[in-house]
Amino acid sequence: MAEGRALQELATRVAHRNTGRRLDAAGDNVMKRVAADENLHHLFYRDLVSVAIELDPSTMIEAIERQVTNFEMPGVAIPQFRRHAAAIASAGIYDLAIHHHHVLQPVVGRSWSVAHVEGLDTNAAQARDRLLARMARSERVAVRLDERRDERRLASSAAP
């Protein structure tokens, strides 16, 4: 559960900061404070998971794989959440590319360094293989989204 919280808290922090950057100075300051609180939560859970990986690597790798596979932003139960999520993505606040670059890579890839965790049982090794394959797919999607975003920016800056 802590692995899911670590990812959700960081995702929320990133989304709050990106929202603040689109507001006036007062709104940005409020969102900076909210994001800072989310970051403290993220750091607690990230570090908790790091220790848990050392203590029980197989259980934790399987749990991380489940959380990455089933990740949902907080608020999915809100009516019309999918429509709101599409608007949030369109505004560049949070999308799959941002999720990959600012949540998955820094935490799963670097902090927890799942590719290098040793002492896994067979099921956990298979879970890690699935997780790494998902991360590779996520990276390919992120690159495509980044390219499309860049193309849109160029097109809008070139328009009269």
C-alpha positions as a Markdown table, in Angstrom:
| # | Residue | x | y | z |
|---|---|---|---|---|
| 1 | Met | 0.0 | 0.0 | 0.0 |
| 2 | Ala | 2.8 | 2.4 | 0.8 |
| 3 | Glu | 4.2 | 1.9 | -2.8 |
| 4 | Gly | 0.9 | 3.1 | -4.2 |
| 5 | Arg | 0.8 | 6.1 | -1.8 |
| 6 | Ala | 4.3 | 7.1 | -2.8 |
| 7 | Leu | 3.3 | 7.2 | -6.5 |
| 8 | Gln | 0.0 | 8.9 | -5.8 |
| 9 | Glu | 1.5 | 11.6 | -3.5 |
| 10 | Leu | 4.2 | 12.4 | -6.1 |
| 11 | Ala | 1.6 | 12.5 | -8.9 |
| 12 | Thr | -0.6 | 14.8 | -6.9 |
| 13 | Arg | 2.4 | 17.0 | -6.1 |
| 14 | Val | 3.4 | 17.3 | -9.8 |
| 15 | Ala | -0.2 | 18.1 | -10.8 |
| 16 | His | -0.6 | 20.8 | -8.1 |
| 17 | Arg | 2.7 | 22.4 | -9.2 |
| 18 | Asn | 1.7 | 22.3 | -12.9 |
| 19 | Thr | -1.7 | 23.8 | -12.0 |
| 20 | Gly | 0.0 | 26.6 | -10.0 |
| 21 | Arg | 2.1 | 27.6 | -12.9 |
| 22 | Arg | -1.0 | 28.3 | -14.9 |
| 23 | Leu | -2.5 | 30.6 | -12.2 |
| 24 | Asp | -1.8 | 34.1 | -11.1 |
| 25 | Ala | 0.9 | 34.8 | -8.4 |
| 26 | Ala | -1.5 | 34.2 | -5.5 |
| 27 | Gly | -2.8 | 31.0 | -6.9 |
| 28 | Asp | 0.7 | 29.8 | -7.7 |
| 29 | Asn | 1.8 | 30.5 | -4.1 |
| 30 | Val | -1.1 | 28.5 | -2.7 |
| 31 | Met | -0.4 | 25.6 | -5.1 |
| 32 | Lys | 3.3 | 25.6 | -4.2 |
| 33 | Arg | 2.4 | 25.2 | -0.5 |
| 34 | Val | -0.1 | 22.4 | -1.2 |
| 35 | Ala | 2.5 | 20.7 | -3.5 |
| 36 | Ala | 5.1 | 21.0 | -0.8 |
| 37 | Asp | 2.9 | 19.2 | 1.7 |
| 38 | Glu | 2.2 | 16.4 | -0.9 |
| 39 | Asn | 6.0 | 16.1 | -1.4 |
| 40 | Leu | 6.5 | 15.5 | 2.3 |
| 41 | His | 3.9 | 12.7 | 2.1 |
| 42 | His | 5.6 | 11.3 | -1.0 |
| 43 | Leu | 9.1 | 11.3 | 0.6 |
| 44 | Phe | 7.8 | 9.4 | 3.7 |
| 45 | Tyr | 6.2 | 6.7 | 1.6 |
| 46 | Arg | 9.1 | 6.5 | -0.9 |
| 47 | Asp | 11.6 | 6.0 | 1.9 |
| 48 | Leu | 9.3 | 3.5 | 3.7 |
| 49 | Val | 9.1 | 1.4 | 0.5 |
| 50 | Ser | 12.9 | 1.6 | 0.0 |
| 51 | Val | 13.4 | 0.0 | 3.4 |
| 52 | Ala | 10.7 | -2.5 | 2.8 |
| 53 | Ile | 12.4 | -3.5 | -0.5 |
| 54 | Glu | 15.6 | -4.3 | 1.6 |
| 55 | Leu | 13.6 | -6.3 | 4.1 |
| 56 | Asp | 11.3 | -8.3 | 1.7 |
| 57 | Pro | 12.3 | -7.7 | -2.0 |
| 58 | Ser | 10.0 | -10.2 | -3.5 |
| 59 | Thr | 6.8 | -9.0 | -1.8 |
| 60 | Met | 7.6 | -5.4 | -2.6 |
| 61 | Ile | 8.5 | -5.9 | -6.2 |
| 62 | Glu | 5.1 | -7.7 | -6.7 |
| 63 | Ala | 3.3 | -4.9 | -4.9 |
| 64 | Ile | 5.1 | -2.2 | -6.9 |
| 65 | Glu | 4.2 | -4.0 | -10.1 |
| 66 | Arg | 0.5 | -4.2 | -9.1 |
| 67 | Gln | 0.5 | -0.5 | -8.1 |
| 68 | Val | 2.1 | 0.7 | -11.4 |
| 69 | Thr | -0.2 | -1.5 | -13.4 |
| 70 | Asn | -3.4 | -0.3 | -11.6 |
| 71 | Phe | -2.4 | 3.3 | -10.9 |
| 72 | Glu | -5.2 | 5.8 | -10.8 |
| 73 | Met | -5.1 | 9.4 | -9.8 |
| 74 | Pro | -7.0 | 10.3 | -6.7 |
| 75 | Gly | -10.5 | 11.5 | -7.6 |
| 76 | Val | -11.4 | 8.8 | -10.1 |
| 77 | Ala | -14.8 | 8.4 | -8.2 |
| 78 | Ile | -15.6 | 12.1 | -8.9 |
| 79 | Pro | -18.5 | 12.3 | -11.5 |
| 80 | Gln | -17.2 | 13.0 | -15.0 |
| 81 | Phe | -13.6 | 12.4 | -13.8 |
| 82 | Arg | -12.5 | 11.1 | -17.3 |
| 83 | Arg | -13.7 | 14.3 | -18.9 |
| 84 | His | -11.8 | 16.4 | -16.3 |
| 85 | Ala | -8.7 | 14.2 | -16.7 |
| 86 | Ala | -8.8 | 14.8 | -20.5 |
| 87 | Ala | -9.0 | 18.6 | -19.9 |
| 88 | Ile | -6.1 | 18.3 | -17.4 |
| 89 | Ala | -4.0 | 16.4 | -19.9 |
| 90 | Ser | -4.9 | 18.8 | -22.7 |
| 91 | Ala | -3.7 | 21.7 | -20.5 |
| 92 | Gly | -0.4 | 20.0 | -19.8 |
| 93 | Ile | -1.1 | 19.6 | -16.1 |
| 94 | Tyr | -0.9 | 15.8 | -16.0 |
| 95 | Asp | -0.8 | 13.1 | -18.6 |
| 96 | Leu | 0.9 | 9.8 | -19.3 |
| 97 | Ala | 4.1 | 11.5 | -20.4 |
| 98 | Ile | 4.3 | 13.6 | -17.2 |
| 99 | His | 3.4 | 10.4 | -15.2 |
| 100 | His | 6.3 | 8.5 | -16.8 |
| 101 | His | 8.9 | 11.3 | -16.7 |
| 102 | His | 8.1 | 12.7 | -13.2 |
| 103 | Val | 6.7 | 9.8 | -11.3 |
| 104 | Leu | 7.6 | 6.4 | -12.7 |
| 105 | Gln | 11.2 | 7.1 | -13.8 |
| 106 | Pro | 12.3 | 9.0 | -10.7 |
| 107 | Val | 10.7 | 6.6 | -8.2 |
| 108 | Val | 10.4 | 3.2 | -9.7 |
| 109 | Gly | 13.4 | 3.5 | -12.0 |
| 110 | Arg | 15.9 | 5.5 | -9.9 |
| 111 | Ser | 14.8 | 5.6 | -6.2 |
| 112 | Trp | 13.7 | 2.0 | -5.9 |
| 113 | Ser | 15.9 | 0.9 | -8.8 |
| 114 | Val | 13.7 | -2.1 | -9.4 |
| 115 | Ala | 15.8 | -3.4 | -12.3 |
| 116 | His | 18.6 | -4.1 | -9.8 |
| 117 | Val | 16.8 | -5.5 | -6.9 |
| 118 | Glu | 18.3 | -8.9 | -5.9 |
| 119 | Gly | 17.1 | -11.9 | -4.0 |
| 120 | Leu | 13.7 | -12.2 | -5.8 |
| 121 | Asp | 11.7 | -15.4 | -5.9 |
| 122 | Thr | 10.3 | -16.7 | -9.2 |
| 123 | Asn | 7.0 | -14.8 | -9.0 |
| 124 | Ala | 8.7 | -11.6 | -8.1 |
| 125 | Ala | 11.2 | -11.9 | -10.9 |
| 126 | Gln | 8.3 | -12.4 | -13.3 |
| 127 | Ala | 6.6 | -9.4 | -11.8 |
| 128 | Arg | 9.7 | -7.3 | -12.3 |
| 129 | Asp | 9.9 | -8.4 | -15.9 |
| 130 | Arg | 6.3 | -7.3 | -16.4 |
| 131 | Leu | 7.0 | -4.0 | -14.6 |
| 132 | Leu | 10.1 | -3.3 | -16.7 |
| 133 | Ala | 8.2 | -4.1 | -19.9 |
| 134 | Arg | 5.4 | -1.7 | -18.8 |
| 135 | Met | 7.9 | 1.0 | -18.0 |
| 136 | Ala | 9.4 | 0.6 | -21.5 |
| 137 | Arg | 6.0 | 0.9 | -23.1 |
| 138 | Ser | 5.3 | 3.9 | -20.9 |
| 139 | Glu | 8.5 | 5.5 | -22.1 |
| 140 | Arg | 7.5 | 5.0 | -25.8 |
| 141 | Val | 4.1 | 6.5 | -25.2 |
| 142 | Ala | 5.7 | 9.4 | -23.3 |
| 143 | Val | 8.0 | 10.1 | -26.2 |
| 144 | Arg | 5.2 | 10.2 | -28.7 |
| 145 | Leu | 3.1 | 12.5 | -26.4 |
| 146 | Asp | 6.1 | 14.8 | -26.0 |
| 147 | Glu | 6.6 | 14.9 | -29.8 |
| 148 | Arg | 2.9 | 15.7 | -30.4 |
| 149 | Arg | 3.0 | 18.4 | -27.7 |
| 150 | Asp | 6.1 | 19.9 | -29.4 |
| 151 | Glu | 4.4 | 19.8 | -32.8 |
| 152 | Arg | 1.4 | 21.6 | -31.4 |
| 153 | Arg | 3.6 | 24.3 | -29.8 |
| 154 | Leu | 5.4 | 24.8 | -33.1 |
| 155 | Ala | 2.2 | 25.0 | -35.0 |
| 156 | Ser | 0.6 | 27.5 | -32.6 |
| 157 | Ser | 3.7 | 29.7 | -32.5 |
| 158 | Ala | 3.9 | 29.7 | -36.3 |
| 159 | Ala | 0.2 | 30.6 | -36.8 |
| 160 | Pro | -0.5 | 34.2 | -37.6 |
